[in-house]
Amino acid sequence: MKPGFVEVSSTSSTTANVTQVVLREGSRKRLVFSPELVENTGEPAASVRGELAYFSKNAADEWERDQPFHSTSCPQVRAFVSSSAVASC
């Protein structure tokens, strides 16, 4: 895949998976957003949902997923997401 591009693959007639987007990356940690496109008939502008997750490098120098990050555990993220017409997690 080319840098700056994402791949979208249909999972049903109303959903599609999108390749992960690295939001922040260091030598040992990175933050990744895993988006999913959904048909949202009630609010068409909010047709993206997803999950934020941290990854750490293990002893073999491979990325390994940390515990999932849920927006409900962070009031600042929840407030930003609910005020945004672009995405809902």
Buried (B, 14 or more C-beta within 10 A) or exposed (E): EEEEEEEEEEEEEEEBBBEBEEEEEEEEEBBBBBBBBBEBEEEEEBBBBBBBBBBEBEEEEEBEEEEEBEBEEEEEBBEEBEEEEEBBB
